[in-house]
Amino acid sequence: MSRKMKNKVLHNLKIERIATEGKCVGHHEGKVVFVSNVAPGDLVDARVTRGRSSFMEAEAIAIHEHSPDRVIPFCEHFGTCGGCKWQHISYELQMAYKRQQVVDQFQRIAKVPLPEVMPIIGAGNTRYYRNKLDFTFSNNRWLTREEIDSGEDFERNALGFHIPKRFDKIVDIKHCYLQGSLSNEIRNGLREFALAENLSFYDIIGQTGLLRNLIIRTAQEDQVMVIVQFGEDDPDGIEKVMRFLKENIPGITSLLYIVNLKKNETFQDLDVHVYAGKDHIEETMEGLRFKIGPKSFYQTNSQQAYRLYQVAREFAGLTGEETVYDLYTGTGTIANFVAGNAQQVIGIEYVEPAIADAKENALLNGITNTLFYAGDMKAVLNESFVSQYQKPDVVITDPPRAGMHEDVVEMLLHLEATKIVYVSCNPATQARDVALLSAKYHVKRIQPVDMFPQTYHVENVVLLELKSNDDQ
Ligand SMILES: C[S@@+](CC[C@H](N)C(=O)[O-])C[C@H]1O[C@@H](n2cnc3c(N)ncnc32)[C@H](O)[C@@H]1O
């Protein structure tokens, strides 16, 4: 089997099970085939998109038999939009598959004695659960095959999400099931206004156009932040748009804008202007307040973030006496959340504004036993740091998808904290790091949490306990 297989159609391929990253597995002449956007139990024809000696990747082009596990997707954009790719699978099965992903990755990669992986903590809200969405304006709307075949002319301006793997094409979103509150009203209202007023939508190739990007952030208690990014510094156009939002959508509590003439949409280095309302929104968790500015990170599913942090705190089993290190602390949410149960908590994170937020949130809540440091983990977490701030009794670590740098893992093995609570959004790299840590640690508990219903993403918390000298 080789690259020559590319574009070949595999007929009557039985889809057997879910693999990683939402892909499913079938077999063709003894070789594994990874197929996207199908469900276990489907019988499909699939076109090969990538052929390798040991496996192939393919996309389904016809479904002959539908899996009995399929459900009808609820969103009209399903299949085109890149979000919510598991809508065709019931939520019960999504949860089972996510748990199974954790089991598979730990058995395949960690290869250490494991406790039973707990049933995943499912989400109360399987729709309208995100507190942040990022929409793009474009003059290059994605057209459906029927629209193209009709030969008619269509409106090409769009406000919505990128088509997977296409930086230049946007699906025009009519209703998004990811964000509640006013989100759909704001996006649709702004698009209608912009079309009626003939305002220009961004042209990513030519790097022109007034309307560039729309971010909507919400907090649980009816606070709504809207950030509009403009691709041209046109005061009249900007005023028109912002006035429209202010006058027509009174639920917005923080109305902000940015003029972004750069090649990309990131705005950490740009000025954010307050047009109306406050410069931030506020989230609460167990009475703690978290200030969220336009540049602040906050977990995008607030309710499930709370469940996740509860698991982390329970695994940490703090008595009030411990020194806790919260590695990759972001805006210090976990550190501030567990501070009441520890003697001191030290958070480390390399994004300086996030550390500034972490400190501000500690102050806002009268927390005096958290300390935060900005810097690259492998550089900050060294002997002199540890001797300055005491060795940790418990380490909570929540690295990015790539997992921890091996120098950081080395340092953790050297520090010998009694417990390590490892939170991860990527069980594969987590399992890899756990394998290294198993030189000194037992895996005691494994608890997946569902932060992103309708997607294949899974968050997982692992409790590691230091082996006694006899065990090592
Ligand atoms: C999964 S997030 C953690 C979020 C945080 N624990 C929370 O719940 O809000 C991972 C964090 O690691 C930070 N990070 C990534 N690489 C890093 C590094 N090499 N050194 C320090 N921090 C890093 C990122 O900026 C990000 O804030």
The ligand as an SDF file (V2000), in Angstrom:
LIG
                    3D

 27 29  0  0  0  0  0  0  0  0999 V2000
   -4.0840   24.3880   29.3550 C   0  0  0  0  0  0  0  0  0  0  0  0
   -3.5620   26.0220   29.7100 S   0  0  0  0  0  0  0  0  0  0  0  0
   -3.7010   26.0910   31.4390 C   0  0  0  0  0  0  0  0  0  0  0  0
   -4.8620   26.8560   31.8720 C   0  0  0  0  0  0  0  0  0  0  0  0
   -5.0680   27.0870   33.3630 C   0  0  0  0  0  0  0  0  0  0  0  0
   -4.5690   26.0400   34.2020 N   0  0  0  0  0  0  0  0  0  0  0  0
   -6.5560   27.2830   33.5520 C   0  0  0  0  0  0  0  0  0  0  0  0
   -7.2350   26.3390   33.9600 O   0  0  0  0  0  0  0  0  0  0  0  0
   -7.0500   28.3740   33.2560 O   0  0  0  0  0  0  0  0  0  0  0  0
   -1.8190   25.8980   29.4950 C   0  0  0  0  0  0  0  0  0  0  0  0
   -1.0540   27.1460   29.8440 C   0  0  0  0  0  0  0  0  0  0  0  0
    0.3390   26.8690   29.7190 O   0  0  0  0  0  0  0  0  0  0  0  0
    0.9840   28.0380   29.2650 C   0  0  0  0  0  0  0  0  0  0  0  0
    2.2890   27.5870   28.7080 N   0  0  0  0  0  0  0  0  0  0  0  0
    2.4950   26.9230   27.5580 C   0  0  0  0  0  0  0  0  0  0  0  0
    3.7910   26.6220   27.4160 N   0  0  0  0  0  0  0  0  0  0  0  0
    4.4330   27.1040   28.5120 C   0  0  0  0  0  0  0  0  0  0  0  0
    5.7950   27.0980   28.9340 C   0  0  0  0  0  0  0  0  0  0  0  0
    6.7420   26.5380   28.1920 N   0  0  0  0  0  0  0  0  0  0  0  0
    6.0850   27.6790   30.1160 N   0  0  0  0  0  0  0  0  0  0  0  0
    5.1150   28.2320   30.8810 C   0  0  0  0  0  0  0  0  0  0  0  0
    3.8100   28.2640   30.5210 N   0  0  0  0  0  0  0  0  0  0  0  0
    3.4680   27.7220   29.3510 C   0  0  0  0  0  0  0  0  0  0  0  0
    0.0150   28.6240   28.2640 C   0  0  0  0  0  0  0  0  0  0  0  0
    0.2370   29.9910   28.0800 O   0  0  0  0  0  0  0  0  0  0  0  0
   -1.3300   28.3300   28.9520 C   0  0  0  0  0  0  0  0  0  0  0  0
   -1.7410   29.4060   29.7560 O   0  0  0  0  0  0  0  0  0  0  0  0
  1  2  1  0
  2  3  1  0
  2 10  1  0
  3  4  1  0
  4  5  1  0
  5  6  1  0
  5  7  1  0
  7  8  2  0
  7  9  1  0
 10 11  1  0
 11 12  1  0
 11 26  1  0
 12 13  1  0
 13 14  1  0
 13 24  1  0
 14 15  1  0
 14 23  1  0
 15 16  2  0
 16 17  1  0
 17 18  1  0
 17 23  2  0
 18 19  1  0
 18 20  2  0
 20 21  1  0
 21 22  2  0
 22 23  1  0
 24 25  1  0
 24 26  1  0
 26 27  1  0
M  CHG  2   2   1   9  -1
M  END
$$$$
